[in-house]
């Protein structure tokens, strides 16, 4: 069984949703190749969603 490569929340990856330069790059990429940009955005959304879910679970005591 393989485990997902979890990133350290203290050191977010450079393509983090808070990296506005990367967001501008994604916008340009979406204009050039929408399918490829969609994949990158989906990965970031999934990462953010899981981070929020884990935070909520920790606060609830799971």
N, C-alpha and C positions, 0 to 999 in steps of 0.2 A: 504494500500500500504506500503510495507516495503522499507526502504532505506538501501543502502549498507553501511557497516561499513567502513567509510573513515578514513584512517590513517593520522596522523599529519605529514606533510612533514619534519618538523623540527626534529622529532624523528622517523626515519624509523624503521620498525620492524627488529628484529634480523636476519630474513631470507632475508634481503635486498640483492640485486644484488652486493652490494659493500662489502659484508661479504665473504671474500675469504675462510674462514674456512667452511662456509656453502656450498660454491660452491664445495669444495672438498668432503663434505658429499654427495652432490647431485650426484657427479661423482661415488662415491662408491655405492650409492643407484641405480643408473642407471645400473650398472653392475649386481647388485643382483636382482632388480625388475624394469625393464624398464618402465612398465606401470605406476607404482606409481611415479617414478621420472618424467615421462612426465607430469603428472598432476601438480606436484609441479613447474616444469619449466614453464608450461603454465600459472599458476597463477602469477608467477613473471613477465613473459613477459607482460601479460595483465596489471598488475599494472604499470610497466614502461611505456607502451604505453599510458595508460590513463593519467599518470602524464605528459608526454610530450605533449599530446593533450590539456590538461587543461592549461598548461603553454603557449602554442601557442595561445590558445583562449584568454587568459588574455592579452597577448601582442597585439593581434589584436583588443581588445576592446569589445569582446562579453560579 
